[in-house]
Amino acid sequence: MPVPPSVCVGLEVEFLVAISTIEVPPGDDRWKCLASKRDIDGLAIGDFRPMEATCIHKVCQVMASGGVPVGCKDMPLFGPITPGQSFGSSLVQLTETRENIRVWNKEAVASTSGTVAPSNYWFVVPERHLTQDCVSKSSKTPSVKYAWFGTEINSPILKQPQEFNHGLPTLRTCLQDIQDKMVVGLNSGCGLHLHVNDAGDMKLQTALRVVTLVWHLEDTLLYPVCHPHRSKSAFSMRVSVESSIAMEKGEPAVSGEGAALIALLTELMGKFKGRKKVDKRLLGAMKRLWSQPDLISLGIALRKFNEGPVHTTTRCALVVSKYNTLEFRYPESTFDADFISCWTDLVRHLYGIAMKSQVDFNRVLSRVYDLATRDQVPRWDDMMAAIQFQTNINRWQMRLNQYTSTLKDLDSQGIIPPFGR
């Protein structure tokens, strides 16, 4: 089943940058952020300023060395300044907010857009909750030799066919350069987030269909193809269990395609009524889902039940984002570009299914429901076949095999070695 070429993706890759008071620890001459003991102690009280610009600028520099257009916020410099840490960069003004951002290789995007926006660049931002976790929980540190600074790479909107056809070559180069030139690590708090929509736009109907599919695929496909920890993580909770749609009561009236979907599920439940997994509470959840009048209300309904008005990083694994995308937060972060490429193909495929005709969408959903409700738990590759997702199963399996060996504990990965070692 081909994916419409207009389906585009934005990626967020979280990781940790090493901070050291020792200039060159034995055995690793890759870059690490140098800081005083006082500055490192300041992390415990939430003072990230001495390291923030230094770490972010270095990530930008390393990525820019491969010709990639990179940007970050214009950050004040504190503490010891690394010689040349802003070399090759310039300040440009954002069209919408008039704020300045610092960019490298700005000429690489000058001809592609009439406006200046962060999404024109590979944009690097701090992830303070990752830094705080490493300070407050020693088990979260990749190595006790260093302190750690949480960082996130945000890709521009990826829509060029060569990116998808060749396994995300730009991201692959960026990650390889970072792990070759910097001391970096990962822990269980680091996530891989994939944003998807249709050429920068998203229709409510498409979003509702994606959520409907995901509801049936969470336990049969999406969690089985990422690390087991992710199904227990506060950053990637099940929408089918923890969301307001799942937890609330009431069965509002639905019409149009929503009513047709309820009729289809009712028919399938009758057909498979002897199965233990046929649960009529699904009908109430789908009515609550398909009664959402717009994307804003859908986004609220997908949040963790009773989360409250204060924004937190605790959320379900499928989000309607402020960028008018659906954000998949299921997988763990990684420097394995093959795994990221596999997930990119998967979320694009799911979105593509949701853009099909109602007849075609219902046909896929019926196959998924049949497999998901069987007494014998379906294999994840069977679910891929059910949604007609053509992929290299071996690439997935290679990653999954590591979950019983080198990646059994995401908090014990240690320092990421240089690429190829």
N, C-alpha and C positions, 0 to 999 in steps of 0.2 A: 504494500500500500504506500504509494509515493507521498511524501510530505510536500504541501504547497511551498514553493520557494520563498514566499513572503513571510513564512514563520521564522522569526528571529529570536536570538537568545542573548542575554547578558549574564555574565558569570561573576561571582564573588568568591574569592579563595582566601581563607583566613590562615595565618601562620604566625610563628613567633620568631623574633629577632633577638640574638644574644646580646647581653650587656655585660661588660667586664671591667674590672678595675686593674687587670693585669694586661699589659700591652700585647704580649705574644705568648699565650699559654702553649706549652709544648705540644707538638703533634698536629696543630691546626693553624695554618697561617692565613686562613680566610678572614674576611673583615668581621669585626664585631664592634658594637658601640662602646667606646671608652667613656667611663663615668667615674666620678669620685664616690667613695663609700657613702658620703653624706647624700649625694644625689640618689643613689640606689636605696638608701634608707627612706628617702622621701616618697618612694613608690607606695610604701605602706600607708601613707596618709593621703594618697591620691594626687601627689604632685608629679606629673609626668613630663613637665615642661623641659627639664634639662636633656631628655633623650628624644623627645617627640620629633622635632625637626630633623635631628641627626639621623635617626633610624629611617624616617619616611623619605628624606632626601636621598639616602644611600640606595634604598630600593628603587627609587625613580631613576637614579643614575645608572644602576646596573641594567635595568630594563631598557633605558634609552640607548645604551651602548650597542644594542642590536638594531637600532634604527626605529624603534617603536615610539610613537607619540605618547608621552607620559605626562601626567599632571598631579598636583596635590594642592591643598589649600596653602595660602601664603602664611607660613608659621613664623613667629618670632624665634630668634636663635638665643638659646641660653647655654650657660656652661662653656666648656672648651669647644672651640669651633674646629671641626676637621678641615684641614686645608682643601680647598676646592670642592667642598660638599655641595655647593650650588652651581658648580661649573657647568656651562653649557645650557643653563636655564634662563628663562626670562619671565617677566610678569605680564599677564594678559588680563583684560577685564571681561568678566562674564556679561553677556548681553542682557540677561534677565535681571540679575540682582545688582549689577555694577561692581561686584566684589572682584578683587584681584585673585588670581590663582597663579601658581608657579608651574611652568611647563617646560618640557624638554622636547626637541624635535617638532616645534610648532608648525614648521613648514610642511610637515607630512600630512597635516589635516587642513591646511589653509584653503585648498581648492575644493574640499568636499562639503563645506557647509558655510552658509552666510552668517551664521551665528556662532558665538563662542559659548560652549556649555561643557560641564565636566564630562558628559557622555561622549564628547568628541575624542576623548583621550582614554588611555588606560590610566585609571585614577587610583591613587594609593591613599588610604586613610588609616588612622589608628583605630584599634579595637580595644578600648580600655577595659572592658570586662574580662578579656583574656589576660591582660597584664595583672589585673586585680586577683584573678584566680591563682596565678603563679605566685603572687606575694602571699596570699592567705592560705594556700594549700600546697604544701611541699610536694605532694604526690602528683601535682599537675606540671611540674617542671621537667622538661626533656633532659636536663642535666643540672646538678647542683653546683657545677663549676661556674655557672653564669646566672645572672638575673635575666628576665625575659620580657620583651615588649611586644604586645599584641598588634598585629598588622593585617590589613586586608587589601587585596588587589581587586579592583572593579574593572571589568572589561568594558570597552565601548559596546554598542549594539552590534552583535555579530550577525551579518546577513549575507556575506559573500559566500557563494557555493564552495569556493576552494577551502574555506575554513572548515566546513562540515565534511567535505569529501576527503580531506587529507588529515583528519584527526587534530584539528585546532593547532596548526603549525605556529601561529604567533604566540599563543599561550605556552605552548611546549618550549619554545625558545626562551621565553621570559623565565619560566620556572627552572629550566636547566641553568641559565645564567645565574640566577639567584642562589641556587644550591652549590654552584661551582665557586662563587665569589664571596658568599656570606655564610656565617654560622647561623643556621636556622633550625627550627624544630616545630613539632606539632604535638597537640594533646587532644584529649577527648572533647574539649570545648570548641575546638576549631571545626568549623563547618564549611561545606561547599554548598552555595546557594545558586540556583539557576532560575533566572527570570525569562519568561517566554510570553510573546504575544504575536499579533499579526501586523507586521510592518508598522510597529509603534502604536497600534490601536488594539482594543479588545472589546468585543461585544459581550453583553450580559449573557446572551444565549450560549455563546462559546464557553464562557467561564463556568456556567452552570453545568454544562455537559462534561467539562474536564473534572469538576468536583465530583460529579456522579460516577465517572469512571474510577477516579482515585479512591472513592469510598469503598469500592469493591476490590481495588488492587493493593491497598496498603499492606495487608497481612499476607497476600499471596504473591506479590511481586516487588513492591517498592522497598519495604524493609528487608526482605530476603536478599536483595542485591546491594545492601550497604552493611556497615559493621553492626553487629548485634546491639552494641551500646546505643546506637542512634534511636532505637525503639523505646529506650528508657530515658533518653536525654530530655531535659527541660527545654531545650532549644528546638526540638523536633517531635512534638507529641502528635498522636493520631487525631486527625480531624474526625474520624469515624467514631471516636471514643470521647475525646476531651473537649471538642468544640462546643460552642453554644448550640449549634444545630443538633448535635448528638445528645446533649444533656437536657435541653429544654423540653417542656411538655406542649401539648396542643397540636392539632392537625388543621392548619388553615386550609381554606379552599384554594385550589389551583385550577388554572384553565389553560387552554392552548396546548403547547408541547408538554407542559408540566402534567396536565391531566392525562395526556396520552402516555407519558412515562409511567404514571401510577397504574394505568390500565395494563401496560405491558408487564410491569413487575407483579401485579396481582395475578395475571395469567401464568407467569413463570412459577409463582409460588404454588398455584394450583397444580401445575404440571409436576412439580418436584416436592409435593406436600409430605412425602414420607421421609424426607431428609432432615436430620437434626439441626442443620445450620440454616434452614429456612426460618427466618425471624420476621414476623409481621410488623415489628417495631420499625423496621426499615422504611415502611410506607410513611409513617409519621415524620421520620427524618427527611425523607425526600420531599414531602409536602412543605416542610419548613424551609428546605433548600430552595425549591422552585417557586416559593411565594416571595422571595426577595425581589424588591422592585428595581434595584439598581446595584451598581458595583460597590458603592459605598456601604450600603446595608449588607451586602454579601461579605465584604471584608470584615465587618464587625461580627457577623454571624459565624465566621470561620475562626474567630479568636477563641482562646481558651475560655471555657465557661467561668463566669464570675471573676474574670481577670481584673476588673475595675478600670477606672479612667486613666490611671497612671501607666505610661508606656514602659514596658519592660522587655527584656530579651527572652522572657519565657513566653513561648508561643507554639502554636501548632505548626505542623510541617508543610502545610499549604497555606499561602498567604496571598491576599489581594494587596499588592504593594502600592505605594504612592506614585510609582512610575507607570501605573496603568498596565501592570503585568500580573501574571500568576507566578509566584515565587515558590519553587520547590526547595525545601530545606532538609530533605531526607538524608543525603549522604554526608559522610565525614569528609573533612578536607584532606587533600593529598597533593604530593608533587608528581603523582602518576598521571601523566597527561592522557594515557590510554583510557584510564578509568573515567576521567572527566569527560572525554570525548564520547564514551559509551553513554553516560548519563545525559549528555547534551542531545545525542541522537534520540534517546528515549523520551525526554520531555517534549522535543519537537514532534515526535511521532504521536504522542498523546494529544497534543494540541491540534495536530493535523486531523486526527480522528474526529475531534469535536467540531471541525469545520466542514465535515462531510454532510451529505443530505441526512434528513431525519431517519429515513429508511436504513441507510448504511450505518448510521450511528447505533440505531436500535439493534441491528444485526450483530454488531460487535459486542454491545452490552449484554445481549442474550447469551452469547458464547461465554463471556466473562462470568456472568451470574451462574450459569450451568457448572462451570469448573469450580468456582469459588464455594459453592454450596455442597459439593460432593463430600461424602464422609471421609474419603481419603484425601489428605491435604495435597493439592496440586503442586507440582514442581514449578519453580519460577520460570524455567524455560518453556513449560507448557503454557503458562500465562502469556509469555511473549508470543507464542504461536497463535494464541486465541485473539490477540490484538493485531496479528499479522505484522509483527515487528521483526524485520529481517536484520540480523546482527551477527557478529562473530561471537558465538557462545564461549569460545575458548578464552577470549579477552576478558570476559566477565569472570569465568571460572578461575583464571589465574589469580585475580584479585581476591575472590572469595576463599580460595585455598589458604591465603595468608592469614585469614581470621582464626585459624586453628594453630598458627605457628608464629611467624614474626610479628603479626599484627593482632595477636590475641588480646592484648591490653593496649588501648590507644594512648594511655599515659606512660607507657614504657617503650616508646619508639626510639627514644634517645635523640641525639643530634642527627639531622639528615646528612648523609655522606655526600661528597661531591658526585655529580651525575656519572653513572656508569660504574661506580664502585660498590 
